[in-house]
Structure formats: structure tokens, C-alpha cells
Amino acid sequence: MRLITTLLTLSFLGTTAAHAEMKLTSKDLTAGKPMADAQVFNGFGCSGKNTSPHLAWSGAPAGTKSFAVMAYDPDAPTGSGWWHWTVFNLPADATEIATGASGDKKLLAGAVEGRTDFGMSGYGGACPPEGHGPHRYQFTVYALSQDKLPLDENAPAAMVGFFVRANALDQATIEVTYER
């Protein structure tokens, strides 16, 4: 009965115990808009700057012990999409990643970048096949219940995704587009 009363009280106040209001913003990405050339891959026929975007988040739920960021293209013609970036073991007091942090190695102490589908660790920007139409790029920050995932920079994105989702308390996403 006490739990029901607590949940009803929290519901009345406009919040719930199970779901925080995480938000993700960026100085470099605008939801629903095309990605700038700065965040486009430099290779595979693309000539962008391959600069990782600024990401800032707020509203993580109580109990958050670390964060992870994953960038994914669900429209890649692979049958399984394309992973462009995985960053995990970001400390619980982190609230942002600076523009270019991946390439300049300015990530927070302890943070690890896993392998992308380009076969390397670090940020790999957008580069859809020419004439394939617009692709969606989903940048998601996850609040995690663990302070460290048992992975290193050689971890493939699917494995990072498995551990991230198994330990996620909440998440927030910005989706942008790009085509060539």
C-alpha cells in the first residue's frame, strides 16, 4: 500500500520513479535536420571532416553510475544498419562531450571508444551510398547502472550495445539525416 501511495503521489506531481526526463542537445546537430559536412566521414567516397559532434545531456535518473553514447544509421543497406560511434565508461558526473573529442582524444578520463563498422575505434561520420536517399543518424546517450562495462577499444558495436542495453536506466536521442 505504501508503494502505491508513493507512486500515486509521484504521478500526481508529474513525474514517475521509473522514468527520468533525460534530454540530449548538441551545438553541432539539430534534430530532424541534415548533418553538417564537419560530421561526415572522410573516406569511402565521402570528403567530410569526420569530426565527432558536441553532445550535452541532462536529467539522468538517480542511480546513474556511468554513461554511454552510441551513433547508428538504421538505413544502411547491410541488413543490420551501421554503427558510427560507441563511447562507454563516461563518468557519472559527465554532462557533455566536446566537438572533436574523438579525433583529438579529448574524451573524459576513463572513457573508452569501441570499434565502429568502419573497423576502427573512434568516431566514423556519415557516408551513405551515393543515390541511396536520406539516411537517419541516431545519436543516443544512455544512463547506466554500472560504473564500468567489461569491454575495451576492440569491442565491436553490437557487443557494446548488448552491455549498454542490459544496464540502461534511461536514454535520450537526437536523430539527424544525411544523403549524397
Disulfide bonds with the S-S distance in Angstrom:
Cys46-Cys127 2.12
